[in-house]
Amino acid sequence: MTFKEHDYVQRSAAEEKQAHNSEAFQVESNKHLNATGEELVRDTSHIKRFVEQWQANPRFQEQMALNPNKAVSDYNLNIYPEEIKPLWDQGNVEKLDEAASFSESMKRWEEALKFDPLQSTKAAMTVVKDPRYHAWRGRQIARTASQFLPSLQGQIAHAPVCFELSKGCSGGCWFCGISAPRLDDIFYYTPENAKLWRDVLGVMKEMLGPAAGAGFCYWGTDPMDNPDYEKFCSDFHDILDIFPQTTTALPLRDVERTRSLLKLSQEKGCLINRFSITSLEMLDQVHEAFTAEELAFVKLVLQNEESKFTKANAGRARKRQHGQGENGLSEQGTIACVTGFLFNMVDRSVKLISPCNADDRWPLGYIVYDEGTFSNADDLKVLLERMIADHMPLSIEPSDTVQFRRDLEYESLPDGFRLSTPIKTFNFRKDLYFRELGEVIHRGDKTTKAIISLFESYGVSSARTFDTLNHMFKWGLLEGV
C-alpha cells in the first residue's frame, strides 16, 4: 500500500512552548514594524494599490503599456513605474523571482510578501482540545486534498467555527458562493443576546480550546449589516484572545465606521481584513475613500467582472452557469473554509460542515453532516457533544457500512486496486489481499465487523484488516468520514 502521509498529531508540551515563543517573537516583530517600518508600509502600500488596479482593470494595463507615467498619475498612484517594472512590463514578468535585484521598492515589496498576518490564527488552529474533533478535521483535510486543486487546498483554512450575526445579507452579490438570502433579521447586542453570545464563546473555548479563536463572525452575512458587529468582535477577543478577521462587501456604506473598525482590529492584533470589490467603480471609490496606508493590511478581493480571478462554481454563480457542466480542473468549486461548526445566532442554530466541490447534492460547496438548535449554553453543550459523538469517532466503528467515497474512481488491478480523482491517486498493491479487500469495499454492502470476519475466514488476522480499514478511514477515502 502506497500513499503520502501528512502529520496531523496534536502538539506536545514542548511544541506548545516553542509555538508560544514563536508567537511572542512575532508580536515583538510587529511592534518593531510599527515603530520603525513606516517607510516600508508606505512604499509597499502604494505598490499594493498599483497591483490592485493592475489585476482588476484591463484598461489600466493598456494605459501602462502606452504611457506608464501618465497612467500612474491618472490613477493617483504614488509610485515610480520604473522602480516596479517587473510587476507590469511583460518583458520582465519572467524575472519576478529576481525582483529584489531591480530596486529598493521591489526589495521592500518582496519582503512584504513574506509576511504572514495569519500566523497567530494558524497557530491557534493546531491546538485542539478535543482529540475527536482534531482527528475528524484531519480526515476532512485529507479528503479535500484529493478533491481540490493544490492552489485551492492551500487557501482553505478549515477554520473550526464561524458565526452569523444576522439572518441573510444585504449585499445580494450575483456570484455568492453560498447563495446568501436577503437580509431578514439581525442579532443585536442586547443584554440578553450579549449574555448568550459570551456563553456560546465560552462553550466553544471549553470544547475546542485555543483553536476556537481561529473562528470568525460572518458566513452568508456581511459584518456591516450588524450595527453592533464591533461589540461582538470585542467579546470574541476578550474570551478567545484573538480579534476575528473581517470580510465585507460594504466598506463604503459608512466609511468612518469602516475606518474605526480597521483601527480597532489592528489595535487588537488582527493584521488582515478583506474588502470584496464587486465593480471597477467600487475599486476607485475605495481607493478614493481610504489612503493606501490605511489599506496596507486590507486585502481587496477582486470580484469585478473585468478581473481575471475566477468565481467559485458554487451557490448563485453555479446556478447562473448551470448547463455548462460540473466543475472542471480549472474551476474553484467552493468558497467554504470552515471544517467545524457554523452558527446562526438569530436562529440559535448550529451546523457541522466541511468544504466540498459544489454539486447537485451540495450546491453551496459544503457538506452538512448534522444540524440542530439551542436556547442556552447548556443546550449547546449537549448538542455539540452529540454531534461529536455521532460523527467524530477516533477509528472506524464495527457497525459502519464500509464503502469508498462516491467521487473516487475504483480500478481493480492484478495485485491490488487503485483509487483516483483528477487530483490524486492512491495505490494499494503488491498483495492479493488488497485486490479482494478492494472488491468487497467497492460493493459497499458490508460492515466493518462483517469484512473483518470474512477475511478472518481467509486466514487474514482481524488486526491487519482493521488496521487497513483505519488507514483508509484516516485518509478520508471512505464515504461519510
BELMO-V60043 format. One record per backbone hydrogen bond with DSSP energy under -1.0 kcal/mol. CO is the residue of the C=O (numbers start at 1). NH is the residue of the N-H. E is the energy in kcal/mol with one decimal. If there is no record, write none. Layout:
co:CO nh:NH e:E
co:CO nh:NH e:E
This chain:
co:2 nh:427 e:-1.2
co:12 nh:16 e:-2.5
co:13 nh:17 e:-2.2
co:14 nh:18 e:-2.2
co:15 nh:19 e:-2.7
co:16 nh:20 e:-2.4
co:17 nh:21 e:-2.5
co:18 nh:22 e:-2.2
co:19 nh:23 e:-2.5
co:20 nh:24 e:-2.4
co:21 nh:25 e:-2.3
co:22 nh:26 e:-2.0
co:23 nh:27 e:-2.3
co:24 nh:28 e:-2.2
co:25 nh:29 e:-2.4
co:26 nh:30 e:-2.5
co:27 nh:31 e:-2.2
co:28 nh:32 e:-2.3
co:29 nh:33 e:-2.5
co:30 nh:34 e:-2.6
co:31 nh:35 e:-2.0
co:32 nh:36 e:-3.0
co:33 nh:37 e:-2.2
co:37 nh:41 e:-2.7
co:38 nh:42 e:-2.6
co:39 nh:43 e:-2.7
co:40 nh:44 e:-2.6
co:41 nh:45 e:-2.3
co:42 nh:46 e:-1.5
co:43 nh:47 e:-1.8
co:44 nh:48 e:-2.8
co:45 nh:49 e:-1.8
co:46 nh:50 e:-1.8
co:47 nh:51 e:-2.6
co:48 nh:52 e:-2.1
co:49 nh:53 e:-1.8
co:50 nh:54 e:-2.6
co:51 nh:55 e:-2.7
co:52 nh:56 e:-1.7
co:53 nh:57 e:-2.4
co:57 nh:61 e:-1.5
co:58 nh:62 e:-2.0
co:59 nh:63 e:-2.4
co:60 nh:64 e:-2.4
co:61 nh:65 e:-1.8
co:62 nh:66 e:-1.4
co:63 nh:67 e:-3.0
co:67 nh:71 e:-2.3
co:68 nh:72 e:-2.3
co:69 nh:73 e:-1.6
co:70 nh:74 e:-2.9
co:71 nh:75 e:-1.5
co:72 nh:77 e:-3.2
co:73 nh:76 e:-1.6
co:77 nh:79 e:-1.8
co:80 nh:83 e:-1.5
co:81 nh:84 e:-1.0
co:82 nh:85 e:-1.0
co:84 nh:87 e:-2.3
co:85 nh:88 e:-1.5
co:85 nh:89 e:-3.0
co:89 nh:92 e:-2.6
co:92 nh:95 e:-1.8
co:93 nh:96 e:-1.6
co:95 nh:98 e:-2.1
co:96 nh:99 e:-1.9
co:98 nh:101 e:-2.0
co:99 nh:102 e:-2.4
co:103 nh:107 e:-1.9
co:104 nh:108 e:-2.4
co:105 nh:109 e:-2.3
co:106 nh:110 e:-2.7
co:107 nh:111 e:-2.1
co:108 nh:112 e:-2.6
co:109 nh:113 e:-2.0
co:112 nh:115 e:-1.2
co:116 nh:119 e:-1.3
co:118 nh:122 e:-2.9
co:119 nh:123 e:-2.2
co:120 nh:124 e:-2.0
co:121 nh:125 e:-1.7
co:124 nh:127 e:-1.5
co:127 nh:211 e:-1.4
co:130 nh:134 e:-2.2
co:131 nh:135 e:-2.2
co:132 nh:136 e:-2.3
co:133 nh:137 e:-3.0
co:134 nh:138 e:-1.9
co:135 nh:139 e:-1.9
co:136 nh:140 e:-2.1
co:137 nh:141 e:-2.4
co:138 nh:142 e:-2.2
co:139 nh:143 e:-2.4
co:140 nh:144 e:-2.7
co:141 nh:145 e:-1.5
co:143 nh:146 e:-1.5
co:144 nh:147 e:-1.3
co:144 nh:148 e:-2.7
co:149 nh:153 e:-2.8
co:150 nh:154 e:-2.3
co:152 nh:155 e:-1.3
co:152 nh:156 e:-1.2
co:159 nh:339 e:-2.1
co:160 nh:341 e:-2.4
co:162 nh:343 e:-2.7
co:164 nh:345 e:-2.6
co:165 nh:187 e:-2.1
co:167 nh:184 e:-3.5
co:167 nh:185 e:-1.2
co:173 nh:176 e:-1.5
co:176 nh:179 e:-1.3
co:176 nh:316 e:-2.6
co:181 nh:169 e:-2.7
co:185 nh:167 e:-3.2
co:186 nh:188 e:-1.1
co:188 nh:190 e:-1.9
co:190 nh:194 e:-3.3
co:191 nh:195 e:-1.9
co:192 nh:196 e:-2.1
co:193 nh:197 e:-2.9
co:194 nh:198 e:-2.4
co:195 nh:199 e:-2.3
co:196 nh:200 e:-2.7
co:197 nh:201 e:-2.4
co:198 nh:202 e:-2.1
co:199 nh:203 e:-2.2
co:200 nh:204 e:-2.3
co:201 nh:205 e:-2.3
co:202 nh:206 e:-2.3
co:203 nh:207 e:-2.3
co:204 nh:208 e:-2.9
co:205 nh:209 e:-1.7
co:208 nh:129 e:-2.3
co:209 nh:212 e:-1.9
co:210 nh:213 e:-1.8
co:211 nh:214 e:-2.0
co:212 nh:215 e:-1.6
co:216 nh:163 e:-2.0
co:222 nh:225 e:-2.3
co:223 nh:226 e:-1.5
co:226 nh:229 e:-1.9
co:228 nh:232 e:-1.7
co:229 nh:233 e:-2.3
co:230 nh:234 e:-2.2
co:231 nh:235 e:-2.0
co:232 nh:236 e:-2.2
co:233 nh:237 e:-2.3
co:234 nh:238 e:-2.4
co:235 nh:239 e:-2.4
co:236 nh:240 e:-2.9
co:237 nh:241 e:-1.7
co:246 nh:274 e:-3.0
co:248 nh:276 e:-2.6
co:250 nh:253 e:-1.1
co:254 nh:258 e:-2.5
co:255 nh:259 e:-2.8
co:256 nh:260 e:-2.3
co:257 nh:261 e:-2.4
co:258 nh:262 e:-2.4
co:259 nh:263 e:-2.0
co:260 nh:264 e:-2.8
co:261 nh:265 e:-2.9
co:262 nh:266 e:-2.2
co:263 nh:267 e:-2.5
co:264 nh:268 e:-1.8
co:265 nh:270 e:-2.7
co:266 nh:269 e:-1.4
co:273 nh:299 e:-3.0
co:274 nh:248 e:-2.1
co:275 nh:301 e:-3.1
co:277 nh:303 e:-2.6
co:279 nh:283 e:-2.0
co:280 nh:284 e:-2.4
co:281 nh:285 e:-2.1
co:282 nh:286 e:-2.7
co:283 nh:287 e:-2.5
co:284 nh:288 e:-1.6
co:285 nh:289 e:-2.4
co:286 nh:290 e:-2.2
co:291 nh:295 e:-1.2
co:293 nh:296 e:-1.4
co:295 nh:298 e:-1.7
co:297 nh:273 e:-1.6
co:299 nh:275 e:-2.2
co:301 nh:277 e:-3.0
co:301 nh:303 e:-1.1
co:304 nh:307 e:-1.2
co:312 nh:314 e:-2.1
co:314 nh:317 e:-1.1
co:315 nh:319 e:-2.1
co:316 nh:320 e:-2.5
co:317 nh:321 e:-1.8
co:321 nh:324 e:-1.8
co:328 nh:331 e:-1.6
co:332 nh:313 e:-3.8
co:333 nh:358 e:-2.4
co:337 nh:159 e:-2.6
co:340 nh:353 e:-2.8
co:341 nh:162 e:-2.2
co:342 nh:351 e:-2.2
co:343 nh:164 e:-2.5
co:344 nh:348 e:-1.2
co:344 nh:349 e:-2.1
co:348 nh:374 e:-2.4
co:349 nh:344 e:-2.2
co:350 nh:372 e:-2.0
co:351 nh:342 e:-2.9
co:352 nh:369 e:-2.8
co:353 nh:340 e:-1.4
co:354 nh:367 e:-3.2
co:362 nh:365 e:-1.7
co:363 nh:315 e:-2.8
co:365 nh:356 e:-1.9
co:367 nh:354 e:-1.3
co:370 nh:352 e:-2.6
co:372 nh:350 e:-2.5
co:376 nh:380 e:-2.3
co:377 nh:381 e:-2.4
co:378 nh:382 e:-1.9
co:379 nh:383 e:-2.5
co:380 nh:384 e:-3.0
co:381 nh:385 e:-2.3
co:382 nh:386 e:-2.0
co:383 nh:387 e:-2.2
co:384 nh:388 e:-2.6
co:385 nh:389 e:-2.5
co:386 nh:390 e:-2.3
co:387 nh:391 e:-2.2
co:388 nh:392 e:-2.1
co:397 nh:400 e:-1.5
co:398 nh:449 e:-2.4
co:400 nh:448 e:-1.8
co:403 nh:479 e:-2.8
co:405 nh:408 e:-1.6
co:409 nh:420 e:-1.5
co:411 nh:418 e:-2.6
co:413 nh:416 e:-1.4
co:415 nh:431 e:-2.2
co:416 nh:413 e:-2.7
co:417 nh:428 e:-2.6
co:418 nh:411 e:-2.3
co:419 nh:426 e:-3.3
co:420 nh:409 e:-3.1
co:424 nh:421 e:-2.6
co:426 nh:419 e:-2.6
co:427 nh:2 e:-3.0
co:428 nh:417 e:-2.7
co:431 nh:434 e:-1.2
co:431 nh:435 e:-1.1
co:432 nh:436 e:-2.3
co:433 nh:437 e:-2.6
co:434 nh:438 e:-3.0
co:435 nh:439 e:-1.7
co:436 nh:440 e:-1.9
co:437 nh:441 e:-2.5
co:438 nh:442 e:-2.5
co:439 nh:443 e:-1.6
co:440 nh:444 e:-1.1
co:446 nh:402 e:-2.6
co:447 nh:451 e:-2.4
co:448 nh:452 e:-2.5
co:449 nh:453 e:-2.2
co:450 nh:454 e:-2.4
co:451 nh:455 e:-2.3
co:452 nh:456 e:-1.9
co:453 nh:457 e:-1.6
co:455 nh:460 e:-2.9
co:456 nh:459 e:-1.5
co:461 nh:465 e:-1.9
co:462 nh:466 e:-2.6
co:463 nh:467 e:-2.3
co:464 nh:468 e:-2.4
co:465 nh:469 e:-2.5
co:466 nh:470 e:-2.1
co:467 nh:471 e:-2.0
co:468 nh:472 e:-2.0
co:469 nh:473 e:-2.2
co:470 nh:474 e:-3.1
co:471 nh:475 e:-2.1
co:472 nh:477 e:-2.5
co:473 nh:476 e:-1.5
co:477 nh:405 e:-2.5
